[in-house]
C-alpha cells in the first residue's frame, strides 16, 4: 500500500474527528444557524438568530493566550556554563523562523498555535531545522494525517483534504496542474519524504534524521475512551 492509499484509509478512521472540528470552526465563524426538524428539513416561520457569544468567548481566550510569555530555564551542573547563551539561542531560532514566515506572508508560530489549540484541539508542525537553516513549518491540524507506533511518530502527512492554488504549486514544485487548484500531499516518515500532486507522485527524497521530522500534539481534554465513535471527542476545543 502506497502512502496515498494509506493516508486516505487513515482519514476514514478520523472522519468523526473531522466532523467535530468543522463544527467547532463554524461556531468560531458564526455560521448562520438554521433550525431543522428530525429529517433535516428547515422549519418554516422561525426567526433564526446566531448569537456572537461563543465567537467572542473564543477571541477572548485566544487573546489571553497571546499575552503569555514562554519561560525558558536551562540548568547545568557546571557552574561556569553559560545557560543564558542557550536561552538566547532558542529565542533566536524562533525569532528567525517567525521572520521567515512573515516574509512568506504567513502567521508567526505562537498566535498560529494558540488558535490551533483552542479551535482545532491540537497542533502540528513540520520541523526540518539543520545547522544553517531554521525550518519550523506550522500546519493546520485539521488537514494533518498521522500514525504512531511504539517508536513514536511513524509518518506525518499534510494536504489530502485541502487544495492549493495553481500558482502556488507551480512556484513551489515547478508543476502546473490542470485546474485553478490542485491537491498536494506532502508525506514524511523516518526515512524519506514524498510529494503527491493530484494523486501522482512527483518527488521522493531520502533523509538521514533517523526520525519523522514533525510534531503532533493533541490537547489532553475530552474523551480518552476507546469505544466506537470516541475519536470525535479527542482533543476537544474550548467549545
C-alpha positions in Angstrom: 0.0 0.0 0.0 1.5 3.4 -1.0 1.2 6.5 1.2 -1.7 7.9 -0.9 -3.8 4.9 -0.1 -2.6 4.6 3.5 -3.4 8.3 4.3 -6.8 8.0 2.6 -7.5 4.9 4.8 -6.4 6.7 7.9 -8.6 9.7 7.1 -11.6 7.3 7.1 -10.8 6.5 10.8 -10.5 10.2 11.6 -13.8 11.1 9.9 -15.8 11.7 13.1 -13.0 13.9 14.5 -13.0 16.0 11.3 -16.8 16.5 11.5 -16.4 17.8 15.0 -13.5 20.1 14.0 -15.6 21.6 11.3 -18.5 22.2 13.7 -16.1 24.0 16.0 -14.9 26.1 13.1 -18.5 27.1 12.3 -19.0 28.3 15.8 -15.9 30.5 15.6 -17.1 31.9 12.2 -20.7 32.4 13.5 -22.1 30.4 10.6 -25.8 31.2 10.4 -27.9 28.7 12.4 -31.0 27.2 10.7 -33.4 25.2 12.8 -34.4 21.9 11.2 -36.6 19.0 12.1 -35.5 15.4 12.6 -35.5 14.8 8.9 -33.2 17.8 8.3 -36.0 19.9 6.7 -35.9 23.6 7.5 -38.7 24.6 9.9 -40.9 27.3 8.5 -42.0 30.5 10.3 -38.9 30.5 12.6 -36.6 33.5 13.1 -33.1 32.2 13.3 -30.5 34.3 15.2 -26.9 33.4 15.5 -25.6 35.0 18.8 -21.9 36.1 18.9 -21.3 34.8 22.5 -19.2 31.7 21.5 -17.2 33.6 18.9 -16.5 36.4 21.4 -15.5 33.8 24.1 -13.1 32.2 21.7 -11.5 35.5 20.7 -11.0 36.5 24.4 -9.4 33.2 25.2 -7.1 33.3 22.2 -6.2 36.9 23.0 -5.4 36.0 26.6 -3.1 33.2 25.5 -1.3 35.7 23.3 -0.3 37.7 26.4 1.6 34.7 27.9 5.4 34.6 27.8 7.2 31.3 27.5 9.6 30.7 30.3 12.9 29.1 29.3 15.0 27.6 32.2 18.4 26.0 31.4 20.2 24.2 34.2 23.7 22.8 34.3 25.9 21.0 36.9 28.8 23.1 35.6 28.8 26.5 37.4 30.8 28.0 34.6 28.4 27.0 31.8 26.7 30.0 30.3 23.0 29.0 30.4 21.9 32.4 29.2 23.6 31.7 25.8 21.4 28.6 25.4 18.3 30.5 26.3 19.1 33.3 23.9 19.9 30.8 21.2 16.5 29.1 21.5 14.7 32.5 21.3 16.8 33.4 18.3 15.8 30.2 16.5 12.1 31.0 16.9 12.6 34.7 16.1 14.4 33.8 12.8 11.7 31.3 11.9 8.9 33.8 12.5 10.8 36.3 10.3 10.8 33.8 7.5 7.1 33.0 8.0 6.3 36.8 7.8 8.3 37.1 4.6 6.2 34.3 3.1 3.0 36.1 4.2 2.2 33.5 6.9 1.4 33.8 10.6 4.1 33.6 13.4 4.3 30.4 15.3 2.8 31.4 18.7 -0.5 33.1 17.5 -1.0 30.3 15.0 -0.6 27.6 17.6 -2.7 29.4 20.1 -5.7 29.4 17.7 -5.0 25.7 16.7 -5.0 24.6 20.3 -8.2 26.5 21.1 -10.3 25.7 18.0 -8.8 22.5 16.4 -7.9 20.8 19.7 -4.4 20.1 18.6 -1.3 21.4 16.8 1.1 20.1 14.3 4.3 21.2 12.6 7.0 20.0 10.2 10.4 20.6 11.7 13.4 20.0 9.5 15.9 22.5 11.0 19.6 21.9 10.3 22.8 23.7 11.3 22.4 26.7 8.9 18.6 26.6 8.3 15.6 27.1 10.5 12.5 25.5 9.1 9.6 25.0 11.5 6.6 24.9 9.3 3.3 25.0 11.2 0.4 23.0 9.7 -3.3 23.3 10.2 -4.2 20.3 12.4 -7.4 19.8 10.6 -5.5 18.7 7.4 -2.8 16.7 9.1 -2.9 12.9 8.9 -0.6 10.9 11.1 0.0 7.5 12.8 2.2 6.4 15.7 3.8 3.2 16.6 6.0 2.0 19.6 8.8 4.3 18.4 6.7 7.4 18.2 5.5 9.3 15.1 5.6 6.8 12.2 4.6 9.2 9.5 3.3 12.8 9.0 1.2 13.8 6.0 -0.4 17.1 5.1 -2.9 18.2 2.4 -5.0 15.2 1.5 -8.2 17.1 2.2 -7.2 20.6 1.1 -6.5 22.3 -2.2 -3.7 24.8 -3.2 -3.8 27.5 -5.9 -2.3 26.6 -9.2 0.3 29.4 -9.0 1.4 28.3 -5.5 2.0 24.7 -6.7 3.9 25.9 -9.8 6.1 28.2 -7.7 7.0 25.6 -5.1 7.2 22.4 -7.2 7.5 23.6 -10.8 4.4 21.7 -11.8 1.4 23.2 -13.5 -1.9 21.5 -12.5 -4.8 21.4 -14.9 -7.4 23.4 -12.9 -7.1 26.5 -10.8 -6.4 24.4 -7.8 -4.6 21.1 -7.1 -4.2 18.6 -4.3 -0.7 18.4 -2.8 0.0 15.6 -0.3 3.3 16.0 1.5 4.4 12.9 3.4 7.4 12.5 5.8 8.4 9.3 7.6 11.6 8.2 9.4 13.5 7.6 6.1 12.2 9.8 3.4 9.8 12.5 2.1 7.5 12.1 -0.9 5.1 14.5 -2.6 1.9 13.6 -4.5 0.2 16.2 -6.7 -3.3 15.3 -7.9 -2.7 11.7 -6.9 0.6 11.3 -8.8 4.0 11.1 -7.0 6.3 13.9 -8.2 9.0 14.0 -5.6 10.8 11.4 -3.5 13.9 12.1 -1.4 15.7 10.4 1.5 16.9 12.0 4.7 19.2 10.9 7.5 17.4 12.4 10.5 16.6 8.9 11.9 13.1 10.0 12.9 10.0 11.6 11.4 10.8 15.3 11.5 7.5 16.6 12.7 5.4 17.2 15.8 1.8 16.3 16.5 0.3 17.3 19.9 -3.3 16.7 20.9 -4.9 18.7 23.7 -5.3 16.4 26.7 -9.0 17.1 27.2 -12.2 15.4 26.0 -12.6 11.7 25.9 -9.9 9.1 26.3 -12.3 6.2 26.0 -11.8 3.5 23.3 -15.4 2.7 22.3 -16.7 3.3 18.8 -17.1 6.9 17.9 -15.0 8.2 20.8 -12.4 9.7 18.5 -14.9 12.5 17.8 -14.2 13.8 21.3 -10.4 13.5 21.2 -8.5 16.8 21.7 -11.6 18.9 22.3 -11.7 22.6 21.5 -12.6 25.3 24.0 -16.2 24.9 22.9 
